[in-house]
Amino acid sequence: MGEVFVRLRQGRWPLSKGLLVEALLPLGVPLEAAQAVAHTVEERLKGEGRAEATPRVLRRVFLEEVARALGREVAERLARQTLPFEEIQVVEGRRRRPFSKGLLARSLEEAGLSLREAHELAKQVERHLREEGTRRISARRLEALVAQELGRVKGKAARRRYLQRQAFAGELFVEEAEGEPRIPFSKGILAQSLMGIGLSPERAYRLAREVEVGLRQEGRRGIRRDELRELVYQTLLKEAGEEMARRYLLLRHLRRSARPVHILIGGVTGVGKSVLASALAYRLGITHIVPSDAVREVLRAILSKDLLPTLHHSTFEAWKALPSEMGRGDGTHEDRVMGGFLDQVMKVAVGLRAIQERSALEGTSIVLEGVHVVPRYLDHPYRERVLTVPMLVVLQDEKLHRDRFLLRDRETAHARPQEKYLVHFAEIRLIQEHLLLWAREEGVPVIPGEDLDEAVEKALEVLVAYLKTQEGARA
């Protein structure tokens, strides 16, 4: 039987064993035991012939297997929580919507927090709600909870900014093309567009608010889309300079274009690829982020270890699974490490190319990120239909790179223990050296990963440069 899906109100999603592990680790369950329970749950659902499972069914099966493997006390503690695969409903009047860390993080960015701070606080709030067993919460109570946590972490001024973020809300509409329904003006959406050109969240929100205040002072109730775009452009010329204003027009053109953009973000583990991918996708309004690790996991589930052994190891130790005739017993350690790495890359690239082809045919913009994202292996027959923007994230500072594994260990409650990565740190750095060499040979832009804000700015510069090149080619 193939993959098992979880059926939710807004669709179905592949069952993630990682979410089951994530629920057990805070209870003090060792990683290996948590992974074993998650595997048992998946196998039981498959054994029962379930292609889909509702959250209620998954909860019952999960708790039963936890009680059987880890004891009734652990199961009872877990039962008091809202589990990671269960929705938390936010109630506002007669409306209900699922709790979203992304939406909460966006509102926190509007209140002046950095991208990293906003996402970390949103995670803390969700963790609190789930540990309390919250299934339903009013929008007002959620806002109060967020404000309380924000005040504790960042102080009274940050709390006040968050509570007053909608002080200028009202009925102001953006009018689309003739025949299209008008939509409410949103400072958040405009600020997101301005962050897309490289402005900090604080500056982007301030300019978006200035645009809104100016329209209200004029007594406007509506503004045409093209008129709003020109107003923002002129505001940027005055406040941020010609380069930022031109970036805005180029990225607006990208969003309106029928030609999708495929952003390819490569780099070894621990350099910040996932965070950069999320930041770029958010700023550019791209809803599809595909980690190459997820593609590898799918291939692992389909193809046995005997058939493709290197897939069932981390990239930096894939060489251990190479058969002797492929060079495991010959050559230098560097040759063996890179042989195993490239063997795995070529196999994962099959899935990554299929995703690119499908997205190109459907006209969908995507962000591919992961150590397997090596441009020389990702060419596909529909490349001319998309704007492909490759980049490589690197960490030159070895100490900072080591520290990232310690930080990730703590943030994931030891789900990704640092020891595994530090033992193979030399191999990870070796793979980075080769990726960097290939990037320079092929003209792939290199993004320093030491600072997130600078990485986002550099990545946006790369994207704008590609757009300018395309614009020049069409002229």
C-alpha positions in Angstrom: 0.0 0.0 0.0 1.2 3.5 -0.8 1.2 6.7 1.3 -1.3 7.3 4.0 -3.1 10.7 4.0 -4.7 12.7 6.8 -8.1 14.2 5.7 -8.6 17.7 7.0 -11.4 20.3 6.2 -9.3 22.1 3.6 -7.9 19.0 1.9 -5.7 16.1 2.7 -2.0 15.9 3.5 0.5 13.1 3.6 0.9 11.6 7.1 4.0 13.0 8.6 5.8 10.7 11.1 7.8 13.7 12.1 4.7 15.3 13.6 4.1 12.2 15.7 7.7 12.3 16.9 7.4 16.0 17.6 4.5 15.3 19.9 6.4 12.7 21.9 9.8 14.4 22.4 8.6 17.1 24.8 7.3 14.3 27.1 10.8 13.0 27.5 10.5 10.1 25.1 13.8 9.2 23.5 14.1 9.9 19.8 14.5 6.3 18.8 11.4 5.2 20.8 9.4 8.1 19.3 10.4 7.1 15.8 9.5 3.5 16.4 6.0 4.4 17.6 5.5 6.7 14.6 6.5 3.9 12.3 4.2 1.5 14.0 1.3 3.9 13.6 1.9 4.3 9.9 2.2 0.5 9.4 -0.9 -0.2 11.4 -2.9 2.3 9.3 -1.6 0.6 6.1 -2.3 -2.8 7.5 -5.9 -1.7 8.1 -6.1 -0.7 4.5 -6.6 3.0 5.2 -5.5 5.2 2.4 -6.9 8.2 4.5 -7.4 8.8 8.2 -9.3 11.5 9.9 -7.5 13.3 12.8 -9.9 11.5 15.2 -8.9 8.1 13.8 -5.2 9.0 13.8 -5.4 10.3 17.4 -7.0 7.0 18.6 -4.4 4.8 16.8 -1.6 7.0 18.0 -2.7 7.0 21.7 -3.2 3.2 21.6 0.2 2.6 20.2 1.8 5.0 22.7 0.1 3.2 25.6 1.2 -0.1 24.2 4.9 0.9 23.6 5.5 3.6 26.2 3.0 3.0 29.0 -0.4 4.4 30.0 1.0 7.3 31.9 2.7 8.7 28.8 -0.5 8.1 26.8 -2.6 10.0 29.3 -0.2 13.0 29.3 -0.3 13.0 25.5 -4.1 12.7 25.5 -4.4 16.0 27.4 -2.8 17.8 24.5 -4.0 19.0 21.1 -1.8 16.9 18.8 0.2 18.5 16.0 -2.0 17.0 13.3 -5.2 18.3 14.9 -6.6 21.7 14.0 -7.1 24.5 16.5 -10.1 26.5 15.5 -10.0 30.3 15.9 -13.6 31.7 16.4 -14.5 35.2 15.4 -18.2 35.9 15.5 -19.8 33.2 13.3 -16.6 32.6 11.4 -14.1 29.8 12.2 -10.7 29.4 10.7 -7.8 27.1 11.4 -5.0 28.5 13.6 -2.0 29.4 11.3 1.5 30.1 12.5 2.1 31.8 9.2 -0.7 34.3 9.6 0.3 34.9 13.2 3.9 35.5 12.2 2.8 37.9 9.6 0.8 40.0 12.1 3.8 40.0 14.4 6.0 41.2 11.6 3.5 44.0 11.0 4.0 44.9 14.7 7.8 45.4 14.1 9.3 42.0 14.9 12.0 40.5 12.6 11.2 37.5 10.5 13.0 35.1 12.8 11.5 36.7 16.0 8.0 36.6 14.5 8.2 32.9 13.6 9.8 31.9 16.9 7.0 33.6 18.9 4.3 32.1 16.7 5.8 28.7 17.4 5.8 29.4 21.1 2.2 30.4 21.1 1.2 27.3 19.2 3.2 25.1 21.5 1.4 26.7 24.5 -2.1 26.2 22.9 -1.4 22.5 22.1 0.1 21.7 25.6 -3.0 23.2 27.1 -5.2 21.0 25.0 -6.8 24.0 23.2 -9.2 22.9 20.4 -11.0 26.2 20.0 -10.1 29.8 21.0 -11.8 33.1 20.3 -9.8 35.6 18.1 -9.9 38.1 21.0 -8.5 35.6 23.5 -5.8 34.6 21.0 -4.8 38.2 20.5 -4.6 38.7 24.2 -2.5 35.6 24.6 -0.1 36.7 21.8 0.1 40.2 23.3 0.9 38.8 26.7 3.7 36.6 25.4 5.0 39.4 23.2 5.2 41.7 26.2 7.0 39.1 28.3 9.6 38.5 25.5 10.0 42.0 23.9 8.6 44.4 26.4 5.5 46.7 26.8 6.3 48.8 23.7 6.2 45.8 21.4 3.0 44.6 23.1 1.4 48.0 22.5 2.5 48.0 18.8 0.9 44.6 18.3 -2.5 45.6 19.9 -2.6 48.9 17.9 -1.5 47.4 14.5 -5.1 47.8 13.2 -5.7 51.3 14.5 -6.2 52.6 11.0 -8.4 49.8 9.7 -11.5 50.7 7.8 -13.3 50.5 4.5 -10.7 51.3 1.9 -10.9 49.2 -1.3 -8.6 48.4 -4.2 -10.4 48.2 -7.5 -9.3 45.6 -9.9 -9.8 45.5 -13.7 -13.3 46.2 -15.0 -15.7 43.4 -14.0 -13.5 42.1 -11.3 -14.6 42.4 -7.6 -12.9 45.0 -5.5 -10.9 43.9 -2.5 -10.1 45.5 0.8 -6.8 47.5 1.0 -4.3 45.6 3.2 -1.3 47.2 4.8 0.0 43.7 5.5 -0.1 42.6 1.8 1.5 45.9 0.7 4.2 45.6 3.4 4.8 42.0 2.1 5.4 43.4 -1.4 7.8 46.0 0.0 9.7 43.4 2.0 9.9 41.5 -1.3 12.2 44.3 -2.7 14.4 44.1 0.4 13.0 46.6 2.8 13.1 45.6 6.5 9.7 44.6 8.0 9.7 47.8 10.1 10.4 50.1 7.2 8.0 48.2 4.8 5.2 48.4 7.3 5.9 52.1 8.0 5.7 53.0 4.3 2.6 50.8 3.8 1.0 52.7 6.7 2.0 56.1 5.2 0.3 55.1 1.9 -2.8 54.2 3.7 -2.9 57.3 5.9 -2.4 59.5 2.8 -5.3 57.9 1.0 -7.6 58.3 4.1 -6.6 61.9 4.5 -7.7 62.5 0.9 -11.0 61.0 1.8 -10.6 58.1 -0.6 -12.8 55.0 -0.4 -11.2 53.2 -3.3 -8.2 53.3 -5.6 -7.5 51.5 -8.9 -4.8 48.8 -8.8 -2.6 50.6 -11.4 -3.0 53.9 -9.5 -2.0 52.3 -6.3 1.1 50.8 -7.9 2.1 54.2 -9.3 1.6 55.7 -5.8 3.8 53.1 -4.2 6.4 53.6 -6.9 6.5 57.4 -6.3 6.6 56.9 -2.5 9.6 54.5 -2.9 11.4 57.0 -5.2 11.1 59.6 -2.5 11.8 57.4 0.6 14.0 54.6 -0.6 15.6 55.7 -3.9 15.5 54.8 -7.6 16.9 51.3 -7.2 14.3 50.2 -4.7 11.5 51.8 -6.8 12.7 49.9 -9.9 12.9 46.7 -7.9 9.2 47.1 -7.0 8.1 47.5 -10.6 10.2 44.5 -11.7 8.8 42.3 -8.9 5.2 43.5 -9.6 5.9 42.5 -13.2 7.0 39.0 -12.0 3.8 38.5 -10.1 1.6 39.5 -13.0 3.6 37.5 -15.5 2.2 34.2 -16.9 5.8 32.9 -16.7 6.4 31.3 -13.3 9.6 31.6 -11.3 11.5 28.6 -10.0 13.9 29.5 -7.3 16.6 26.8 -6.6 18.3 27.1 -3.2 21.2 24.7 -2.6 23.6 24.3 0.2 24.7 21.8 2.8 22.9 21.1 6.1 22.9 23.8 8.7 23.6 26.9 6.5 20.0 28.4 6.6 18.5 27.2 3.3 15.0 26.5 4.8 14.8 29.8 6.5 15.9 31.7 3.4 13.4 29.7 1.3 10.5 30.6 3.6 11.5 34.2 3.7 11.7 34.5 -0.1 8.5 32.6 -0.7 6.7 34.8 1.8 8.0 38.1 0.3 7.3 37.0 -3.3 3.9 35.4 -2.6 5.0 31.9 -3.6 3.0 29.2 -1.9 4.9 26.1 -2.9 8.1 25.3 -1.1 9.6 21.9 -1.8 12.4 20.6 0.4 14.6 18.0 -1.4 14.6 16.0 1.9 10.9 15.5 1.5 11.4 14.1 -2.0 14.1 11.8 -0.6 11.7 10.6 2.1 9.1 9.7 -0.5 11.7 7.7 -2.5 12.8 6.0 0.6 9.3 4.9 1.3 8.9 3.5 -2.2 12.3 2.0 -2.9 13.9 -0.4 -0.5 17.4 -0.1 1.0 18.6 -3.1 -0.9 17.6 -1.5 -4.2 19.0 2.0 -3.6 21.2 1.9 -0.5 22.6 5.5 -0.7 19.1 7.0 -0.4 18.7 5.5 3.1 21.7 7.5 4.5 22.3 11.2 5.1 24.1 12.8 2.1 27.3 13.2 4.1 27.5 9.5 4.9 25.9 8.0 1.8 29.4 6.8 0.7 29.1 4.1 3.4 26.4 2.5 1.3 28.3 2.4 -2.0 29.1 -1.0 -3.3 32.8 -1.7 -3.7 32.6 -1.7 -7.5 31.4 1.9 -7.3 34.5 3.0 -5.5 33.9 2.6 -1.8 37.1 0.6 -1.4 39.2 2.7 -3.8 40.4 6.2 -4.0 40.7 8.8 -1.2 38.1 9.5 1.5 37.2 12.7 -0.4 36.5 10.7 -3.6 34.3 8.2 -1.6 32.3 11.0 0.2 31.6 12.9 -3.0 30.8 9.6 -4.8 28.1 8.8 -2.3 26.8 12.3 -2.3 26.5 12.5 -6.1 24.9 9.0 -6.2 22.2 10.2 -3.9 21.8 13.6 -5.6 21.3 12.0 -9.0 18.5 9.8 -7.6 16.7 12.6 -5.8 17.1 14.8 -8.9 14.6 12.5 -10.7 11.9 13.6 -8.3 13.0 17.2 -8.3 12.9 17.4 -12.1 9.4 15.9 -12.2 8.2 18.6 -9.8 9.8 21.3 -11.9 8.2 19.9 -15.1 4.7 19.7 -13.5 5.0 23.2 -12.1 6.2 24.5 -15.5 3.3 23.0 -17.3 0.8 24.3 -14.7 2.4 27.8 -14.6 3.2 27.5 -10.9 6.0 29.3 -9.1 8.0 27.2 -6.6 11.0 27.3 -4.3 13.1 24.1 -4.3 15.6 24.0 -1.4 18.0 21.4 -0.1 21.4 19.9 -0.4 20.3 17.9 -3.4 19.4 21.0 -5.3 22.5 21.1 -7.6 21.6 23.0 -10.8 23.7 20.8 -13.2 21.4 17.8 -12.4 18.1 19.7 -12.6 17.7 20.6 -16.3 14.3 19.7 -17.8 12.5 19.9 -21.1 10.2 22.8 -20.1 12.9 25.1 -18.8 12.1 27.8 -21.4 8.6 28.2 -19.9 9.9 29.4 -16.5 12.4 31.8 -15.1 14.8 29.6 -13.2 16.9 31.4 -10.5 19.6 29.2 -8.9 21.6 30.2 -5.8 23.9 28.5 -3.3 23.9 29.3 0.4 27.2 28.8 2.2 28.6 29.4 5.7 32.3 30.2 5.5 32.6 30.5 9.3 33.2 27.0 10.7 32.5 27.9 14.3 29.2 29.5 13.4 28.3 26.4 11.3 29.0 24.2 14.3 26.9 26.4 16.5 24.0 26.2 14.1 23.7 22.4 14.8 23.6 23.1 18.6 20.8 25.7 18.1 18.8 23.4 15.8 19.2 20.6 18.4 17.7 22.8 21.1 14.9 24.2 18.8 13.8 20.7 17.7 13.9 19.3 21.3 16.7 16.9 20.2 14.8 15.6 17.1 17.8 16.6 15.1 20.7 15.9 17.6 23.9 17.8 17.0 26.2 14.8 17.6 25.3 13.2 14.3 26.2 16.3 12.3 29.3 17.2 14.3 30.8 13.7 13.9 30.5 14.1 10.2 31.3 17.8 10.2 34.4 17.4 8.0 32.4 15.6 5.3 29.7 18.3 5.4 32.4 21.0 4.9 33.9 18.9 2.1 30.6 18.7 0.3 30.2 22.5 0.7 33.7 23.1 -0.9 32.7 21.1 -4.0 29.3 22.8 -4.2 31.0 26.2 -4.0 33.5 25.2 -6.7 30.7 24.1 -9.0 28.7 27.2 -8.4 31.7 29.4 -9.4 32.3 27.3 -12.5 28.7 27.6 -13.6 28.0 31.2 -12.5 25.5 30.3 -9.8 25.2 33.2 -7.3 26.5 32.5 -3.8 24.6 33.7 -0.8 26.4 34.1 2.5 24.4 32.5 5.2 25.8 34.2 8.3 23.0 36.7 8.6 19.4 36.1 7.6 18.5 39.7 6.7 21.7 40.0 4.6 21.0 36.7 2.9 17.5 37.8 2.0 18.8 41.1 0.6 21.4 39.3 -1.5 18.9 36.7 -2.8 16.6 39.5 -3.8 19.4 41.3 -5.6 20.1 38.0 -7.5 16.4 37.7 -8.4 16.2 41.3 -9.7 19.4 40.8 -11.7 17.8 37.8 -13.4 14.6 39.8 -14.1 16.7 42.7 -15.6 18.5 40.2 -17.8 15.2 38.7 -19.0 13.8 42.2 -19.6 16.8 43.2 -21.6 16.6 40.0 -23.7 13.0 40.7 -24.6 13.7 44.4 -25.5 
